Amino acid sequence: MLLEPAQLRLLALVERHRSLSAAATALGITPAAVTQQVARAERDCGAALVRRGPRGATLTAAGALLAAHGQVIDQHTREAADGLAALLGELSLRLRIGAFQAAALHLLPPALTALRHRHPDADLSVVDITSDLGMPAVAAGDLDLAVIASWDEPPAPPEHVRVHPLLTDPMVVVLPDDHPLAAAHPPDVALQLDQLRDEAWVTILAGHAARAQFDRAAAAAGFSPRVRFQTASYDVAQALVGTGIGVALVSRLALTNTPGTTHRELTPHGLHRRLSAATLADSSLTPLVGAFLQLLHDVANDVTATWAAR
């Protein structure tokens, strides 16, 4: 004999309300359905469980024994429902964001400001991450959305993660402002990479995807770059260029206009990084993800339009 949890809970409700119709109301079903379920439970256990009378319904000794276990099930059912409602309420306001530095500086602030105006009670958190950690954090459920960068190849997400393209961030060359090439080429005139073959370079650390892209581009331009300094930060690279010790490739979004520097576009175009947002494929439990993603698209479009206008 194997009784179902629903049968035990039904008996607990009959005992509590002293009525089959009241138990039916509590369960959201018809009295006829409750009568059928009681009859089935009695058949399954081979004993009478409910006495029906003019004043309602009472339980037999067997029914009362089973109802005691049903009370526990009913309590857990109500606690589960209350817990789920609370969780869904929290999730509806929660948004945990991760972003690398340039995105956190230039893309997130206007999007976050707009989100706060639309959802003033939103529960927001932002963490500074490197792009390689963004997608795993979303996949593990530690973040709801991560803004990441990729070079050359677009990111390959796990099956339950979706990648949303935001913008293409071109690479530009940052020069000391007294560099001969800066004097010979006005700001609206692009440089070719092979014009920089004899320069000392400040580059991203070896092993990073950005560095691999630069090394391939230099090889295609017919030279091996003379690397003087390596760093993990475009900010540090621009600060070093400002001292006059070298030149650097920096993404357009990461430009800081450091004193003592200027920059020029590269031609032919092609060196760039892709900025994307990673989310779970199903974000229905966290509706602010979709709202914030749309705001990020709006900001990215504004940034791209500004670059084009310049």
Stockholm file with secondary structure:
# STOCKHOLM 1.0

chainA/1-310         MLLEPAQLRLLALVERHRSLSAAATALGITPAAVTQQVARAERDCGAALVRRGPRGATLTAAGALLAAHGQVIDQHTREAADGLAALLGELSLRLRIGAFQAAALHLLPPALTALRHRHPDADLSVVDITSDLGMPAVAAGDLDLAVIASWDEPPAPPEHVRVHPLLTDPMVVVLPDDHPLAAAHPPDVALQLDQLRDEAWVTILAGHAARAQFDRAAAAAGFSPRVRFQTASYDVAQALVGTGIGVALVSRLALTNTPGTTHRELTPHGLHRRLSAATLADSSLTPLVGAFLQLLHDVANDVTATWAAR
#=GR chainA/1-310 SS CCCCHHHHHHHHHHHHHSCHHHHHHHHTSCHHHHHHHHHHHHHHHTSCCEEEETTEEEECHHHHHHHHHHHHHHHHHHHHHHHHHHHHHHHHHEEEEEECHHHHHHTHHHHHHHHHHHCTTCEEEEEECCHHHHHHHHHTTSCSEEEEEEESSCCCCCTTEEEEEEEEEEEEEEEETTCHHHHHSCTTSCBCGGGGTTSEEEEECTTSHHHHHHHHHHHHTTCCCEEEEEESCHHHHHHHHHTTSCBEEEEGGGCCCCTTEEEECBSSCCCEEEEEEEEESCCTTCTHHHHHHHHHHHHHHHHHHHHHHC
#=GC SS_cons         CCCCHHHHHHHHHHHHHSCHHHHHHHHTSCHHHHHHHHHHHHHHHTSCCEEEETTEEEECHHHHHHHHHHHHHHHHHHHHHHHHHHHHHHHHHEEEEEECHHHHHHTHHHHHHHHHHHCTTCEEEEEECCHHHHHHHHHTTSCSEEEEEEESSCCCCCTTEEEEEEEEEEEEEEEETTCHHHHHSCTTSCBCGGGGTTSEEEEECTTSHHHHHHHHHHHHTTCCCEEEEEESCHHHHHHHHHTTSCBEEEEGGGCCCCTTEEEECBSSCCCEEEEEEEEESCCTTCTHHHHHHHHHHHHHHHHHHHHHHC
//
